[in-house]
Amino acid sequence: MALMRWKNRDLYDPWADFKQLQNEINELFDIDRVPTSKGLYDRSIALPVDVIETANDIIVTCELPGLTEKDMDVSITSNVLTIKGTKKDEREEKKGKFYRKESWSGSFQRTISLPGSVNAENIKADFNNGILTITLPKKEEAKPKQITVNVK
């Protein structure tokens, strides 16, 4: 006589989460899928931004290839840094059908929350070779202080 394991179908199925994850991964790598959202800032590709904190500054770098300083606007309000602008597609390629188009054009916006220790008066922004570098100096009270320890 063979024993068969009885499984209550009303109980939680631990494999259901893995099946859901597998479906989401399959949808993520589906190349033929076209995004359905058409909002102003809805896009699958966000501006790549690096935020680095040093002892004296917070440095934000953003890659904006193909743009000029006239195409972007950088502002800071209430410790929120906003980088926005428009990238125009000036190429006209009517020769054939695109099999893959990863270059993008249109409006973009990226907001970054900053700590309260930023000195908003001395912010510098440099744009060189498609890379925007924003240097946000820290306030004096936020900078680390070296304390000497006396050993007796």
MIDOSE-1310 file (N, C-alpha, C; in nm, 2 decimals, decimal comma, always signed):
residues 152
malm	+0,08/-0,12/+0,00/+0,00/+0,00/+0,00/+0,09/+0,12/+0,00; +0,06/+0,22/-0,09/+0,14/+0,34/-0,10/+0,07/+0,45/-0,03; +0,15/+0,53/+0,04/+0,09/+0,64/+0,12/+0,10/+0,77/+0,03; +0,00/+0,85/+0,03/+0,00/+0,97/-0,05/-0,02/+1,09/+0,05
rwkn	+0,06/+1,19/+0,03/+0,06/+1,30/+0,12/-0,07/+1,39/+0,08; -0,14/+1,42/+0,18/-0,26/+1,50/+0,16/-0,22/+1,65/+0,17; -0,27/+1,74/+0,08/-0,23/+1,88/+0,08/-0,36/+1,96/+0,08; -0,37/+2,04/+0,18/-0,49/+2,13/+0,19/-0,47/+2,25/+0,10
rdly	-0,55/+2,26/+0,00/-0,54/+2,37/-0,10/-0,58/+2,51/-0,04; -0,64/+2,51/+0,07/-0,68/+2,64/+0,13/-0,57/+2,70/+0,21; -0,46/+2,63/+0,24/-0,35/+2,69/+0,31/-0,26/+2,77/+0,22; -0,17/+2,84/+0,28/-0,07/+2,92/+0,20/+0,02/+2,83/+0,12
dpwa	+0,04/+2,88/-0,01/+0,13/+2,81/-0,10/+0,26/+2,88/-0,10; +0,37/+2,83/-0,05/+0,50/+2,91/-0,05/+0,55/+2,92/-0,19; +0,52/+2,84/-0,28/+0,57/+2,85/-0,42/+0,50/+2,96/-0,50; +0,39/+3,01/-0,45/+0,31/+3,11/-0,52/+0,40/+3,24/-0,53
dfkq	+0,47/+3,27/-0,43/+0,56/+3,39/-0,43/+0,67/+3,38/-0,54; +0,72/+3,26/-0,55/+0,83/+3,24/-0,65/+0,77/+3,24/-0,79; +0,65/+3,19/-0,81/+0,59/+3,20/-0,94/+0,56/+3,34/-0,98; +0,52/+3,42/-0,88/+0,49/+3,57/-0,90/+0,62/+3,64/-0,94
lqne	+0,73/+3,61/-0,86/+0,86/+3,67/-0,89/+0,91/+3,63/-1,03; +0,89/+3,50/-1,07/+0,93/+3,46/-1,20/+0,85/+3,53/-1,31; +0,73/+3,55/-1,29/+0,64/+3,63/-1,39/+0,69/+3,77/-1,40; +0,72/+3,83/-1,29/+0,77/+3,97/-1,29/+0,90/+3,98/-1,36
inel	+0,99/+3,89/-1,34/+1,12/+3,89/-1,41/+1,10/+3,87/-1,56; +1,02/+3,78/-1,60/+0,99/+3,76/-1,74/+0,93/+3,88/-1,80; +0,85/+3,95/-1,74/+0,79/+4,08/-1,79/+0,90/+4,19/-1,80; +0,99/+4,19/-1,70/+1,10/+4,29/-1,70/+1,19/+4,27/-1,83
fdid	+1,22/+4,15/-1,87/+1,31/+4,13/-1,98/+1,23/+4,11/-2,11; +1,11/+4,14/-2,12/+1,03/+4,12/-2,24/+1,06/+4,24/-2,33; +1,13/+4,23/-2,44/+1,17/+4,34/-2,52/+1,06/+4,39/-2,60; +0,97/+4,31/-2,64/+0,86/+4,36/-2,73/+0,75/+4,44/-2,66
rvpt	+0,76/+4,44/-2,53/+0,66/+4,51/-2,45/+0,67/+4,66/-2,46; +0,57/+4,74/-2,49/+0,57/+4,88/-2,50/+0,51/+4,94/-2,37; +0,58/+5,04/-2,31/+0,52/+5,10/-2,19/+0,39/+5,17/-2,22; +0,30/+5,15/-2,13/+0,16/+5,20/-2,15/+0,14/+5,34/-2,09
skgl	+0,22/+5,38/-2,00/+0,20/+5,51/-1,93/+0,26/+5,62/-2,03; +0,19/+5,73/-2,04/+0,23/+5,84/-2,13/+0,24/+5,97/-2,05; +0,27/+5,97/-1,92/+0,28/+6,09/-1,84/+0,40/+6,17/-1,88; +0,40/+6,29/-1,83/+0,51/+6,38/-1,87/+0,64/+6,33/-1,83
ydrs	+0,65/+6,28/-1,71/+0,78/+6,23/-1,66/+0,79/+6,08/-1,64; +0,69/+6,01/-1,69/+0,69/+5,86/-1,68/+0,78/+5,81/-1,79; +0,88/+5,75/-1,75/+0,97/+5,68/-1,84/+1,04/+5,57/-1,77; +1,08/+5,46/-1,84/+1,15/+5,35/-1,77/+1,29/+5,38/-1,75
ialp	+1,35/+5,49/-1,81/+1,49/+5,52/-1,79/+1,49/+5,65/-1,71; +1,55/+5,65/-1,60/+1,57/+5,77/-1,52/+1,71/+5,82/-1,54; +1,73/+5,95/-1,51/+1,87/+6,00/-1,52/+1,96/+5,94/-1,42; +2,07/+5,89/-1,46/+2,17/+5,83/-1,37/+2,23/+5,94/-1,28
vdvi	+2,22/+5,92/-1,15/+2,27/+6,02/-1,06/+2,35/+5,95/-0,95; +2,47/+6,01/-0,92/+2,55/+5,97/-0,81/+2,56/+6,08/-0,71; +2,54/+6,04/-0,58/+2,54/+6,14/-0,47/+2,65/+6,09/-0,38; +2,76/+6,17/-0,36/+2,87/+6,14/-0,28/+2,89/+6,24/-0,16
etan	+2,90/+6,19/-0,04/+2,92/+6,28/+0,07/+3,07/+6,27/+0,11; +3,14/+6,39/+0,11/+3,27/+6,40/+0,17/+3,27/+6,47/+0,30; +3,39/+6,50/+0,35/+3,39/+6,57/+0,48/+3,34/+6,71/+0,47; +3,36/+6,78/+0,36/+3,32/+6,92/+0,35/+3,20/+6,94/+0,25
diiv	+3,17/+6,85/+0,16/+3,07/+6,87/+0,06/+2,98/+6,75/+0,03; +2,87/+6,78/-0,04/+2,79/+6,67/-0,10/+2,80/+6,70/-0,25; +2,84/+6,59/-0,32/+2,87/+6,61/-0,46/+2,77/+6,52/-0,54; +2,69/+6,59/-0,63/+2,59/+6,52/-0,71/+2,64/+6,52/-0,85
tcel	+2,65/+6,41/-0,92/+2,69/+6,40/-1,06/+2,58/+6,34/-1,14; +2,55/+6,39/-1,25/+2,44/+6,34/-1,34/+2,48/+6,34/-1,48; +2,46/+6,22/-1,55/+2,50/+6,21/-1,69/+2,39/+6,26/-1,78; +2,42/+6,36/-1,86/+2,32/+6,42/-1,95/+2,39/+6,44/-2,09
pglt	+2,41/+6,32/-2,16/+2,48/+6,33/-2,29/+2,39/+6,40/-2,39; +2,45/+6,48/-2,48/+2,38/+6,54/-2,59/+2,31/+6,67/-2,55; +2,32/+6,72/-2,43/+2,25/+6,84/-2,38/+2,35/+6,95/-2,37; +2,30/+7,07/-2,37/+2,38/+7,19/-2,34/+2,32/+7,25/-2,21
ekdm	+2,39/+7,35/-2,16/+2,34/+7,42/-2,04/+2,21/+7,49/-2,06; +2,18/+7,52/-2,18/+2,05/+7,59/-2,21/+1,93/+7,49/-2,20; +1,96/+7,36/-2,22/+1,86/+7,26/-2,22/+1,81/+7,21/-2,08; +1,88/+7,26/-1,97/+1,85/+7,21/-1,84/+1,83/+7,32/-1,74
dvsi	+1,76/+7,29/-1,63/+1,74/+7,38/-1,52/+1,77/+7,31/-1,39; +1,86/+7,37/-1,31/+1,89/+7,32/-1,18/+1,85/+7,42/-1,08; +1,77/+7,37/-0,98/+1,72/+7,45/-0,87/+1,72/+7,38/-0,74; +1,72/+7,45/-0,63/+1,71/+7,40/-0,50/+1,61/+7,48/-0,42
tsnv	+1,52/+7,40/-0,36/+1,41/+7,46/-0,28/+1,38/+7,37/-0,16; +1,39/+7,43/-0,04/+1,36/+7,35/+0,08/+1,44/+7,22/+0,09; +1,57/+7,23/+0,06/+1,66/+7,11/+0,07/+1,62/+7,00/-0,03; +1,56/+7,04/-0,14/+1,53/+6,95/-0,25/+1,59/+7,00/-0,38
ltik	+1,69/+6,92/-0,43/+1,76/+6,95/-0,55/+1,67/+6,90/-0,67; +1,65/+6,99/-0,77/+1,57/+6,95/-0,88/+1,65/+6,97/-1,01; +1,66/+6,87/-1,09/+1,73/+6,88/-1,22/+1,62/+6,85/-1,33; +1,60/+6,94/-1,41/+1,50/+6,92/-1,52/+1,54/+6,98/-1,65
gtkk	+1,48/+6,93/-1,75/+1,51/+6,99/-1,88/+1,44/+6,91/-1,99; +1,49/+6,93/-2,12/+1,44/+6,87/-2,23/+1,55/+6,83/-2,32; +1,54/+6,70/-2,37/+1,64/+6,65/-2,47/+1,57/+6,64/-2,60; +1,62/+6,71/-2,70/+1,56/+6,70/-2,83/+1,62/+6,60/-2,92
dere	+1,54/+6,53/-3,00/+1,60/+6,43/-3,09/+1,60/+6,49/-3,23; +1,72/+6,53/-3,27/+1,73/+6,60/-3,40/+1,77/+6,51/-3,51; +1,78/+6,38/-3,48/+1,81/+6,28/-3,59/+1,68/+6,24/-3,66; +1,70/+6,23/-3,79/+1,58/+6,18/-3,87/+1,63/+6,06/-3,94
ekkg	+1,59/+5,94/-3,88/+1,62/+5,81/-3,94/+1,50/+5,75/-3,99; +1,47/+5,77/-4,12/+1,35/+5,71/-4,18/+1,38/+5,60/-4,27; +1,51/+5,55/-4,26/+1,55/+5,45/-4,35/+1,49/+5,31/-4,33; +1,46/+5,28/-4,21/+1,41/+5,14/-4,18/+1,34/+5,13/-4,05
kfyr	+1,31/+5,01/-4,01/+1,24/+4,99/-3,89/+1,34/+4,97/-3,77; +1,31/+5,03/-3,66/+1,39/+5,02/-3,54/+1,37/+4,88/-3,48; +1,48/+4,81/-3,46/+1,47/+4,68/-3,38/+1,49/+4,71/-3,24; +1,57/+4,81/-3,21/+1,60/+4,85/-3,07/+1,63/+5,00/-3,07
kesw	+1,56/+5,07/-2,98/+1,59/+5,22/-2,97/+1,61/+5,25/-2,83; +1,73/+5,27/-2,78/+1,75/+5,30/-2,64/+1,78/+5,44/-2,61; +1,81/+5,52/-2,72/+1,82/+5,66/-2,70/+1,68/+5,72/-2,68; +1,68/+5,83/-2,60/+1,55/+5,88/-2,57/+1,55/+6,03/-2,59
sgsf	+1,43/+6,09/-2,60/+1,42/+6,23/-2,61/+1,29/+6,27/-2,54; +1,28/+6,40/-2,50/+1,17/+6,45/-2,43/+1,20/+6,52/-2,30; +1,10/+6,54/-2,22/+1,13/+6,61/-2,09/+1,17/+6,51/-1,98; +1,25/+6,56/-1,89/+1,30/+6,48/-1,78/+1,30/+6,57/-1,65
qrti	+1,29/+6,50/-1,54/+1,30/+6,57/-1,41/+1,35/+6,47/-1,31; +1,44/+6,51/-1,23/+1,49/+6,43/-1,12/+1,50/+6,51/-0,99; +1,44/+6,47/-0,88/+1,45/+6,54/-0,76/+1,52/+6,46/-0,65; +1,60/+6,52/-0,57/+1,69/+6,45/-0,47/+1,67/+6,53/-0,34
slpg	+1,63/+6,46/-0,24/+1,62/+6,52/-0,10/+1,76/+6,53/-0,05; +1,79/+6,65/+0,01/+1,92/+6,68/+0,07/+1,91/+6,69/+0,22; +2,02/+6,67/+0,29/+2,01/+6,69/+0,43/+2,01/+6,84/+0,47; +1,97/+6,87/+0,58/+1,96/+7,01/+0,62/+2,09/+7,08/+0,65
svna	+2,20/+7,00/+0,63/+2,33/+7,06/+0,66/+2,40/+7,12/+0,54; +2,32/+7,14/+0,43/+2,37/+7,20/+0,31/+2,37/+7,35/+0,31; +2,48/+7,42/+0,28/+2,49/+7,56/+0,27/+2,44/+7,61/+0,13; +2,32/+7,65/+0,12/+2,26/+7,68/-0,01/+2,32/+7,81/-0,08
enik	+2,39/+7,89/-0,01/+2,45/+8,01/-0,06/+2,57/+7,99/-0,15; +2,64/+7,88/-0,13/+2,77/+7,86/-0,21/+2,77/+7,74/-0,30; +2,65/+7,71/-0,35/+2,64/+7,59/-0,44/+2,71/+7,62/-0,58; +2,78/+7,52/-0,63/+2,84/+7,54/-0,76/+2,79/+7,43/-0,85
adfn	+2,77/+7,46/-0,98/+2,73/+7,36/-1,08/+2,82/+7,37/-1,20; +2,88/+7,26/-1,24/+2,97/+7,26/-1,36/+2,91/+7,16/-1,46; +2,92/+7,19/-1,59/+2,88/+7,10/-1,69/+2,99/+7,08/-1,79; +3,04/+6,96/-1,80/+3,16/+6,93/-1,88/+3,14/+6,79/-1,95
ngil	+3,15/+6,79/-2,08/+3,14/+6,66/-2,16/+3,02/+6,58/-2,12; +2,90/+6,64/-2,10/+2,78/+6,57/-2,08/+2,76/+6,53/-1,94; +2,85/+6,57/-1,84/+2,83/+6,53/-1,70/+2,81/+6,66/-1,62; +2,70/+6,66/-1,55/+2,67/+6,78/-1,46/+2,72/+6,74/-1,32
titl	+2,80/+6,83/-1,27/+2,85/+6,81/-1,13/+2,81/+6,93/-1,05; +2,73/+6,89/-0,94/+2,68/+7,00/-0,85/+2,75/+6,98/-0,72; +2,82/+7,08/-0,67/+2,89/+7,07/-0,54/+2,81/+7,15/-0,44; +2,77/+7,08/-0,33/+2,69/+7,15/-0,23/+2,77/+7,15/-0,10
pkke	+2,83/+7,26/-0,06/+2,91/+7,26/+0,06/+2,82/+7,25/+0,18; +2,88/+7,19/+0,29/+2,81/+7,17/+0,41/+2,83/+7,29/+0,50; +2,74/+7,32/+0,59/+2,75/+7,43/+0,68/+2,86/+7,39/+0,78; +2,92/+7,50/+0,84/+3,03/+7,48/+0,93/+3,00/+7,39/+1,05
eakp	+2,88/+7,40/+1,10/+2,84/+7,32/+1,22/+2,82/+7,17/+1,18; +2,81/+7,14/+1,06/+2,78/+7,00/+1,01/+2,92/+6,93/+0,98; +3,02/+7,01/+0,96/+3,15/+6,94/+0,93/+3,21/+6,87/+1,05; +3,27/+6,76/+1,03/+3,33/+6,69/+1,15/+3,45/+6,77/+1,21
kqit	+3,46/+6,76/+1,34/+3,56/+6,83/+1,41/+3,66/+6,73/+1,47; +3,78/+6,76/+1,46/+3,88/+6,67/+1,52/+3,90/+6,71/+1,67; +3,89/+6,61/+1,75/+3,91/+6,63/+1,90/+4,03/+6,55/+1,94; +4,12/+6,62/+2,01/+4,24/+6,56/+2,06/+4,21/+6,49/+2,20
vnvk	+4,26/+6,38/+2,22/+4,24/+6,31/+2,34/+4,37/+6,31/+2,42; +4,36/+6,36/+2,55/+4,48/+6,36/+2,64/+4,48/+6,23/+2,72; +4,59/+6,16/+2,71/+4,61/+6,04/+2,79/+4,69/+6,07/+2,91; +4,65/+6,03/+3,03/+4,72/+6,06/+3,16/+4,76/+5,93/+3,22
